[in-house]
């Protein structure tokens, strides 16, 4: 969801941005109907399945359990709205218009927004930098926080130096 918002802002109001970081996202974010239906019909059973896909198989079990606990705190209608918004998101034809310093970060084991999505963004956004972090899934910022933060810090420093 955050990546969709950032891409939309970069396309509609680039003048207010110095650079963008896209994390585990794509130019189009289709959501499986099974997920959308599950949120409405079997919320408590669907959440652990979504969270399982969000993390690498190498993630510590406590990280996944915390993810389930946090996601269950969301109201089903809010989560359904978020996933529905993602499902409608599509800037495939406009993505090449982004002309800002861009860092694309993803986890090599991301099952929700596979590395292929990030590679597509990298191939279409001129001058972008792609960083694929190992042993991480969609929740790359939780699974590999030091490497994740370091890549962003380096990117910000490059922008500041101009």
Secondary structure, DSSP 4 states (H G I P E B T S, - for coil): -HHHHHHHHHHH-GGG-SEEEEES--SB----HHHHHHHHH-HHHHHHHHHHHHS-TTS-HHHHHHHHHHHHTS-HHHHHHHHHHHHH-B-TTTGGG--SEEEEEEETT-SSS-HHHHHHHHHHSTT-EEEEETT--TTHHHHSHHHHHHHHHHHHHHHHH-
